[in-house]
């Protein structure tokens, strides 16, 4: 049988190291060399390594005084390996006794460049595991790498749990892999060089999930790595022709879930709320995120989880610390998020129905609730409710300039019609109110909205009628120049023979 090299880099994992090394030395396939890299350990791991090395000549110890990257130490082994296989093992993981035997047989019988096995994902905190595996073996020729991408992608997000033929491993450009997410880049680089790969239905690798491991600790390089991995996979698939709709959707889901994991780790980190808000802004406003969530029901779960984390963080921020969070909420809640500022967020926290509308990104519900608050004159002294309606109605031409509380509170039926785009019905309703002299408050705002509606609908009689009412209002208020400007405009339209206009001209001269 061919010889196998096992690579394991160790840095301060003393509680788990004995299980890891013992699982290698207990393999049923005995013909291997075990390279253990002491990566500047300071916790007593070095002594454990030395103890095992003294008992088993298959262990080759490589030492670095300081912590170096995986690729820097792995490079030494690859350069001296002309042929055969290499498997990579994290120092807190362990192997089933027949890991090498079964993977080697699978690789040789199927003529594989990379042979993969399933993994038991062992949750250290709860002492439970779930399996990442396939129901039956998958063997792929290179021409199948794109069509079967969704079946094997998860297995190539890491370099562990695999037996690599040495020839397909990267021989240069190691700097590319010496960063967060480098293991995924490394695995896909090997896949690029492969002509045939397989995934066995066995589950022979144990991955230890620890809260304080690198994968579950936040650093600012994490989300940029998510982006880099997304780009790298796109480049990989483009080598096989146009990206299929299935693969594009799948990648959106993968990216959205990776971003969700990054946010989950971020929120659990020891960063301050302000630092978390700044990192959230970088993540939520990135255009990849908008693409991932755009018309993609499969990413709703990750979107909603990130939104919940954002709202939890927002509760910890002061009014003057809210700028980053405003941007995040606008990105996560494109229809309602622009209503939320450092000044208005306490209102959402105080009113559950407002928060419900926000979380659901439901502008109809949010508008109705805001109008009810304005009608009841609730919170009108503490918050600029009119500005919130104005922000919410940004895409509604006849409402987006309106923040007059008296208008919004007294003419809610008209507001709802305009909100729903029922402009003709709103104009008819407003005409009736004017004819019946039932417009007693916010009359100038009412008339401005009325004129805008008439102009939008090109209803010239209504436009003239509204301008006459506006001129009357200005004259009554002693605003003579504004009254004159309105009358001049009407005359330019050819309405100078109108009796009401003539009467207003006469009264203006006498005033």
C-alpha positions as CSV (number, residue, x, y, z in Angstrom):
1,X,0.0,0.0,0.0
2,X,1.1,3.6,-0.6
3,X,2.6,5.6,2.2
4,X,0.5,8.3,3.8
5,X,1.6,11.5,5.5
6,X,-0.5,12.9,8.2
7,X,-0.1,16.6,9.1
8,X,-1.2,18.1,12.4
9,X,-0.4,21.6,13.5
10,X,-0.6,22.1,17.3
11,X,-1.0,25.3,19.3
12,X,-2.1,25.2,22.9
13,X,-4.7,22.5,22.8
14,X,-3.5,20.4,25.7
15,X,-6.9,19.1,26.9
16,X,-7.6,17.5,23.5
17,X,-4.2,16.7,22.1
18,X,-3.8,13.2,23.6
19,X,-7.1,12.0,22.1
20,X,-6.0,13.5,18.7
21,X,-2.6,11.8,18.6
22,X,-3.8,8.5,20.0
23,X,-6.5,8.3,17.3
24,X,-3.7,8.5,14.7
25,X,-1.4,6.0,16.3
26,X,-4.4,3.6,16.7
27,X,-5.1,3.4,12.9
28,X,-5.6,0.0,11.5
29,X,-3.5,1.1,8.5
30,X,0.0,1.3,9.9
31,X,2.1,2.6,7.1
32,X,2.2,6.4,7.6
33,X,4.4,9.2,8.8
34,X,2.8,11.5,11.3
35,X,4.1,15.1,11.1
36,X,3.2,17.0,14.3
37,X,4.0,20.7,14.2
38,X,4.7,22.3,17.6
39,X,3.6,25.8,16.7
40,X,5.1,27.7,19.6
41,X,3.0,25.9,22.3
42,X,3.2,27.4,25.8
43,X,0.5,25.3,27.6
44,X,2.3,21.9,28.0
45,X,1.3,20.6,24.6
46,X,5.0,20.3,23.7
47,X,5.6,17.8,26.5
48,X,2.7,15.6,25.3
49,X,4.0,15.7,21.7
50,X,7.5,14.7,22.9
51,X,6.1,11.9,25.0
52,X,4.3,10.3,22.1
53,X,7.3,10.9,19.8
54,X,9.6,9.0,22.1
55,X,7.3,6.0,21.9
56,X,6.5,5.9,18.2
57,X,9.1,6.5,15.5
58,X,6.4,7.3,12.9
59,X,6.0,10.7,14.6
60,X,8.0,13.5,13.0
61,X,8.1,16.7,15.2
62,X,8.6,20.1,13.5
63,X,9.0,23.1,15.8
64,X,8.5,26.8,15.4
65,X,9.2,29.2,18.2
66,X,6.2,31.3,17.2
67,X,2.8,30.6,15.8
68,X,3.0,30.3,12.0
69,X,0.4,29.7,9.4
70,X,-0.8,26.3,8.3
71,X,0.6,26.7,4.8
72,X,4.1,27.8,6.0
73,X,4.5,24.5,8.0
74,X,2.6,22.3,5.5
75,X,4.9,23.5,2.7
76,X,7.9,21.8,4.3
77,X,6.1,18.4,4.1
78,X,4.8,18.8,0.6
79,X,8.2,19.8,-0.8
80,X,9.7,16.5,0.4
81,X,6.8,14.3,-0.8
82,X,7.2,13.1,-4.3
83,X,4.1,10.9,-4.4
84,X,1.5,9.2,-2.1
85,X,-1.2,10.9,0.0
86,X,-1.5,13.5,2.6
87,X,-4.3,14.0,5.2
88,X,-4.7,17.1,7.4
89,X,-5.9,16.8,11.0
90,X,-6.8,19.7,13.3
91,X,-5.1,19.2,16.7
92,X,-8.4,19.2,18.6
93,X,-10.1,16.7,16.3
94,X,-9.7,12.9,16.1
95,X,-10.1,10.0,13.7
96,X,-12.0,6.7,13.7
97,X,-9.5,3.7,13.8
98,X,-10.2,2.7,10.2
99,X,-10.0,6.3,8.8
100,X,-6.8,5.7,6.8
101,X,-7.6,2.2,5.8
102,X,-11.1,3.0,4.3
103,X,-10.1,6.3,2.7
104,X,-7.0,4.8,1.1
105,X,-9.0,1.8,-0.3
106,X,-11.7,4.2,-1.6
107,X,-9.1,6.4,-3.3
108,X,-7.2,3.5,-4.9
109,X,-10.2,1.5,-6.0
110,X,-11.8,4.5,-7.6
111,X,-8.6,6.2,-8.8
112,X,-9.3,9.4,-6.9
113,X,-7.2,12.5,-6.5
114,X,-9.2,13.4,-3.4
115,X,-11.1,11.0,-1.2
116,X,-13.5,12.5,1.3
117,X,-15.3,11.0,4.3
118,X,-18.1,12.3,6.4
119,X,-17.5,14.1,9.8
120,X,-19.1,13.8,13.2
121,X,-19.6,17.4,14.3
122,X,-19.0,17.1,18.0
123,X,-20.5,19.9,20.1
124,X,-18.0,20.2,22.9
125,X,-20.4,22.2,25.2
126,X,-23.2,19.7,25.1
127,X,-21.3,16.5,24.4
128,X,-23.5,15.7,21.3
129,X,-22.7,15.2,17.7
130,X,-24.4,15.2,14.3
131,X,-23.1,13.7,11.1
132,X,-22.1,15.6,8.0
133,X,-22.3,12.8,5.4
134,X,-23.8,11.4,2.2
135,X,-26.2,8.4,2.0
136,X,-24.2,6.7,-0.8
137,X,-20.8,7.3,-2.3
138,X,-20.3,10.0,-4.9
139,X,-17.6,9.7,-7.5
140,X,-17.1,12.6,-10.0
141,X,-15.1,13.1,-13.1
142,X,-14.0,16.7,-13.7
143,X,-16.8,17.3,-16.2
144,X,-19.3,16.7,-13.4
145,X,-17.8,19.3,-11.0
146,X,-20.2,22.0,-12.0
147,X,-23.4,19.9,-12.3
148,X,-22.9,18.1,-9.0
149,X,-21.6,21.2,-7.2
150,X,-24.4,21.4,-4.7
151,X,-23.8,17.8,-3.6
152,X,-20.2,18.1,-2.6
153,X,-19.6,21.8,-1.8
154,X,-20.0,21.4,1.9
155,X,-17.2,18.8,2.0
156,X,-14.7,21.2,0.3
157,X,-15.3,24.1,2.8
158,X,-12.4,22.6,4.8
159,X,-9.2,20.6,4.2
160,X,-9.8,18.0,6.9
161,X,-11.7,14.8,6.5
162,X,-9.8,14.1,3.2
163,X,-7.0,12.1,1.6
164,X,-5.2,14.2,-1.0
165,X,-3.0,12.8,-3.7
166,X,0.1,14.8,-3.1
167,X,0.3,16.0,-6.7
168,X,-2.9,18.0,-6.6
169,X,-1.9,20.1,-3.5
170,X,-0.7,23.6,-4.1
171,X,3.0,23.9,-4.6
172,X,3.4,27.7,-4.5
173,X,1.5,31.0,-3.8
174,X,1.0,29.9,-0.2
175,X,0.3,33.5,0.9
176,X,-3.1,33.1,-0.7
177,X,-4.0,30.5,1.9
178,X,-2.4,32.2,5.0
179,X,-5.6,34.0,6.1
180,X,-9.0,33.4,7.6
181,X,-10.9,31.0,5.3
182,X,-7.6,29.7,3.8
183,X,-8.6,26.1,4.4
184,X,-11.5,26.5,2.0
185,X,-9.4,28.2,-0.6
186,X,-6.8,25.4,-0.2
187,X,-9.4,22.7,-0.7
188,X,-10.8,24.3,-3.8
189,X,-7.3,24.9,-5.2
190,X,-6.7,21.2,-4.9
191,X,-10.0,20.5,-6.5
192,X,-9.0,22.7,-9.4
193,X,-6.0,20.4,-10.0
194,X,-8.0,17.2,-9.7
195,X,-9.5,15.0,-12.5
196,X,-11.5,12.7,-10.3
197,X,-12.8,13.0,-6.7
198,X,-15.1,11.1,-4.4
199,X,-17.0,11.3,-1.2
200,X,-17.5,8.0,0.7
201,X,-20.7,7.3,2.7
202,X,-18.6,6.5,5.8
203,X,-18.2,9.0,8.7
204,X,-14.7,8.6,9.9
205,X,-13.6,12.0,11.1
206,X,-14.6,13.8,14.3
207,X,-14.6,17.6,14.3
208,X,-14.7,19.3,17.7
209,X,-16.9,22.4,17.8
210,X,-15.5,24.7,20.5
211,X,-16.8,28.2,21.4
212,X,-13.2,29.5,21.8
213,X,-11.8,28.0,18.6
214,X,-10.7,30.2,15.7
215,X,-13.8,29.3,13.7
216,X,-16.1,30.4,16.5
217,X,-14.1,33.6,17.5
218,X,-14.8,36.9,15.7
219,X,-12.2,38.9,14.0
220,X,-12.6,41.6,11.4
221,X,-11.2,39.5,8.6
222,X,-14.1,37.0,8.9
223,X,-16.6,38.7,6.6
224,X,-14.1,39.8,4.0
225,X,-13.1,36.1,3.9
226,X,-16.7,35.2,3.2
227,X,-16.6,37.5,0.3
228,X,-13.3,36.2,-1.0
229,X,-14.6,32.6,-0.8
230,X,-17.7,33.5,-2.7
231,X,-15.6,35.1,-5.4
232,X,-13.2,32.1,-5.5
233,X,-16.1,29.6,-5.9
234,X,-17.6,31.8,-8.7
235,X,-14.2,31.8,-10.4
236,X,-14.0,28.0,-10.0
237,X,-17.4,27.4,-11.5
238,X,-16.9,29.8,-14.4
239,X,-14.1,27.5,-15.6
240,X,-16.9,25.0,-16.6
241,X,-19.1,27.5,-18.5
242,X,-22.0,29.8,-17.6
243,X,-23.2,29.5,-14.0
244,X,-26.5,27.5,-13.8
245,X,-29.5,28.9,-12.0
246,X,-29.3,26.1,-9.4
247,X,-25.7,26.9,-8.6
248,X,-26.3,30.6,-8.4
249,X,-29.2,30.2,-6.0
250,X,-27.2,27.7,-4.0
251,X,-24.3,30.1,-3.7
252,X,-26.6,32.9,-2.5
253,X,-27.8,30.7,0.2
254,X,-24.3,29.6,1.2
255,X,-23.1,33.2,1.3
256,X,-26.1,34.3,3.3
257,X,-25.6,31.5,5.8
258,X,-21.9,32.3,6.1
259,X,-22.7,36.0,6.8
260,X,-25.3,34.8,9.4
261,X,-22.6,32.7,11.1
262,X,-20.2,35.7,11.0
263,X,-22.9,37.9,12.6
264,X,-23.7,35.2,15.2
265,X,-20.1,35.0,16.3
266,X,-19.8,38.8,16.2
267,X,-22.8,39.3,18.5
268,X,-21.3,36.7,20.9
269,X,-17.9,38.4,20.9
270,X,-16.6,40.8,23.6
271,X,-16.7,43.8,21.3
272,X,-18.6,46.9,22.5
273,X,-22.1,47.6,21.2
274,X,-20.6,50.4,19.1
275,X,-18.0,48.1,17.6
276,X,-20.6,45.5,16.9
277,X,-22.8,48.1,15.2
278,X,-19.9,49.2,13.0
279,X,-19.1,45.6,12.0
280,X,-22.8,45.0,11.3
281,X,-22.9,48.0,9.0
282,X,-20.0,46.6,7.0
283,X,-21.8,43.2,6.6
284,X,-25.4,44.2,6.1
285,X,-24.7,47.0,3.5
286,X,-22.4,45.0,1.3
287,X,-23.8,44.6,-2.2
288,X,-23.3,40.8,-2.0
289,X,-25.8,40.8,0.8
290,X,-28.3,42.7,-1.2
291,X,-27.9,40.2,-4.0
292,X,-28.2,37.2,-1.6
293,X,-31.5,38.4,-0.2
294,X,-33.0,39.8,-3.4
295,X,-36.1,37.7,-4.3
296,X,-34.5,34.7,-2.6
297,X,-37.0,33.0,-0.2
298,X,-34.3,30.4,0.7
299,X,-32.2,33.1,2.4
300,X,-35.1,34.5,4.5
301,X,-34.0,32.5,7.6
302,X,-30.5,34.0,7.7
303,X,-31.8,37.5,6.9
304,X,-34.3,37.3,9.8
305,X,-31.7,36.0,12.2
306,X,-29.3,38.8,11.3
307,X,-32.1,41.3,11.7
308,X,-32.9,40.1,15.2
309,X,-29.2,40.4,16.2
310,X,-29.2,43.9,14.7
311,X,-32.2,44.9,16.8
312,X,-30.7,43.4,19.9
313,X,-27.6,45.5,19.4
314,X,-29.6,48.6,18.6
315,X,-31.2,48.4,22.1
316,X,-27.7,48.8,23.6
317,X,-26.9,52.0,21.7
318,X,-27.4,55.6,22.7
319,X,-29.1,58.1,20.4
320,X,-25.7,59.6,19.3
321,X,-24.3,56.1,18.6
322,X,-26.9,55.0,16.1
323,X,-25.5,56.1,12.7
324,X,-24.1,52.7,11.8
325,X,-27.2,50.9,13.0
326,X,-29.4,53.2,10.8
327,X,-27.5,52.0,7.7
328,X,-27.9,48.4,8.8
329,X,-31.6,48.6,9.4
330,X,-32.1,50.4,6.0
331,X,-30.3,47.5,4.3
332,X,-32.1,44.8,6.2
333,X,-35.5,46.4,6.1
334,X,-35.7,48.3,2.8
335,X,-39.3,49.3,3.1
336,X,-39.5,50.4,6.7
337,X,-35.9,50.8,7.9
338,X,-35.6,54.5,6.9
339,X,-38.1,55.3,9.6
340,X,-35.6,54.2,12.3
341,X,-33.1,56.6,13.8
342,X,-31.5,57.0,17.1
343,X,-34.3,59.4,18.0
344,X,-37.2,57.1,16.9
345,X,-35.9,53.7,17.9
346,X,-37.1,54.0,21.6
347,X,-40.6,54.5,20.2
348,X,-40.4,51.1,18.4
349,X,-39.3,49.5,21.6
350,X,-42.2,51.1,23.6
351,X,-44.8,50.1,21.0
352,X,-44.9,46.4,20.2
353,X,-47.1,46.8,17.2
354,X,-44.7,49.3,15.7
355,X,-41.8,46.8,16.3
356,X,-43.9,44.0,14.8
357,X,-44.4,46.1,11.6
358,X,-40.7,46.9,11.5
359,X,-39.6,43.3,12.0
360,X,-42.0,42.2,9.2
361,X,-40.9,45.1,7.1
362,X,-44.6,45.8,6.6
363,X,-45.0,49.5,5.6
364,X,-48.9,49.2,5.4
365,X,-49.0,48.1,9.0
366,X,-46.5,50.7,10.1
367,X,-48.3,53.5,8.4
368,X,-51.7,52.5,9.9
369,X,-50.1,52.4,13.4
370,X,-48.4,55.7,13.0
371,X,-51.6,57.4,11.8
372,X,-53.5,55.9,14.8
373,X,-50.8,57.4,17.2
374,X,-51.1,60.8,15.5
375,X,-54.9,60.7,15.7
376,X,-54.8,59.9,19.4
377,X,-52.1,62.6,19.9
378,X,-49.8,60.0,21.5
379,X,-46.1,60.5,21.5
380,X,-46.4,63.6,19.4
381,X,-44.4,65.7,21.9
382,X,-41.6,63.1,22.2
383,X,-41.2,62.0,18.6
384,X,-41.5,63.5,15.1
385,X,-44.2,61.2,14.0
386,X,-44.9,63.3,10.9
387,X,-41.3,62.9,9.8
388,X,-41.6,59.1,10.3
389,X,-44.6,59.0,8.0
390,X,-42.7,61.2,5.5
391,X,-39.7,58.9,5.5
392,X,-42.0,55.8,5.1
393,X,-43.8,57.5,2.2
394,X,-40.6,58.2,0.3
395,X,-41.8,56.4,-2.8
396,X,-45.4,57.8,-2.6
397,X,-45.3,61.1,-4.7
398,X,-48.4,62.7,-3.1
399,X,-47.4,61.8,0.5
400,X,-43.6,62.0,0.6
401,X,-43.5,65.7,1.3
402,X,-46.1,65.6,4.0
403,X,-45.2,65.7,7.7
404,X,-48.0,68.0,9.0
405,X,-49.5,66.2,12.0
406,X,-52.8,68.1,11.8
407,X,-53.3,66.9,8.2
408,X,-52.2,63.3,8.9
409,X,-54.4,63.1,12.0
410,X,-57.5,64.7,10.6
411,X,-57.6,63.3,7.1
412,X,-56.4,59.7,7.6
413,X,-58.9,58.3,5.0
414,X,-57.3,60.6,2.4
415,X,-53.8,59.6,3.5
416,X,-54.6,55.9,3.2
417,X,-56.0,56.4,-0.3
418,X,-52.9,58.2,-1.4
419,X,-50.7,55.5,0.2
420,X,-52.5,52.8,-1.8
421,X,-52.2,54.8,-5.0
422,X,-56.0,55.6,-5.2
423,X,-55.3,59.1,-6.3
424,X,-58.6,59.7,-8.2
425,X,-60.6,58.5,-5.2
426,X,-58.5,60.7,-2.9
427,X,-59.1,63.8,-5.1
428,X,-62.9,63.1,-5.2
429,X,-62.9,62.8,-1.4
430,X,-60.9,66.0,-0.9
431,X,-63.1,67.9,-3.4
432,X,-66.2,66.9,-1.4
433,X,-64.6,68.0,1.9
434,X,-63.8,71.4,0.3
435,X,-67.2,71.9,-1.2
436,X,-68.8,71.0,2.2
437,X,-66.4,73.4,3.9
438,X,-65.2,70.6,6.2
439,X,-61.5,71.5,5.9
440,X,-60.9,73.4,9.1
441,X,-57.4,72.3,10.1
442,X,-54.1,72.0,8.2
443,X,-55.9,73.8,5.4
444,X,-52.8,74.9,3.5
445,X,-51.3,71.5,3.6
446,X,-54.6,70.0,2.5
447,X,-54.7,72.4,-0.5
448,X,-51.1,71.7,-1.4
449,X,-51.8,68.0,-1.5
450,X,-55.0,68.6,-3.4
451,X,-53.2,70.6,-6.0
452,X,-50.5,68.1,-6.4
453,X,-53.1,65.3,-6.9
454,X,-55.0,67.4,-9.5
455,X,-51.8,68.2,-11.3
456,X,-50.7,64.6,-11.3
457,X,-54.1,63.5,-12.7
458,X,-54.2,66.4,-15.1
459,X,-57.6,67.4,-13.7
460,X,-57.6,71.1,-14.8
461,X,-61.0,72.1,-13.2
462,X,-59.9,70.6,-9.9
463,X,-56.5,72.4,-10.2
464,X,-58.2,75.8,-10.8
465,X,-60.7,75.1,-8.0
466,X,-57.9,74.3,-5.6
467,X,-55.9,77.4,-6.5
468,X,-58.9,79.6,-5.9
469,X,-59.3,78.1,-2.5
470,X,-55.6,78.6,-1.8
471,X,-55.8,82.2,-2.9
472,X,-58.7,82.8,-0.6
473,X,-56.8,81.3,2.3
474,X,-53.7,83.5,1.6
475,X,-55.9,86.6,1.4
476,X,-57.7,85.8,4.6
477,X,-54.3,85.4,6.3
478,X,-53.0,88.7,5.0
479,X,-50.5,87.0,2.7
480,X,-51.1,89.3,-0.2
481,X,-48.1,88.6,-2.3
482,X,-48.7,84.9,-2.2
483,X,-52.3,85.5,-3.0
484,X,-51.3,87.6,-6.0
485,X,-48.9,85.0,-7.2
486,X,-51.6,82.3,-7.2
487,X,-54.0,84.6,-9.1
488,X,-51.4,85.5,-11.7
489,X,-50.8,81.8,-12.2
490,X,-54.4,81.2,-12.8
491,X,-54.7,84.1,-15.3
492,X,-51.7,82.7,-17.2
493,X,-53.7,79.5,-17.5
494,X,-56.5,81.5,-19.2
495,X,-58.9,81.4,-16.2
496,X,-59.1,85.2,-15.8
497,X,-62.8,85.3,-16.7
498,X,-63.7,83.2,-13.7
499,X,-66.0,85.2,-11.4
500,X,-64.3,84.0,-8.2
501,X,-60.9,85.0,-9.5
502,X,-62.2,88.5,-10.5
503,X,-63.8,88.8,-7.0
504,X,-60.5,87.9,-5.4
505,X,-58.6,90.4,-7.5
506,X,-61.0,93.1,-6.3
507,X,-60.7,92.2,-2.7
508,X,-56.9,92.1,-3.0
509,X,-56.9,95.7,-4.3
510,X,-59.1,96.8,-1.5
511,X,-57.1,95.1,1.2
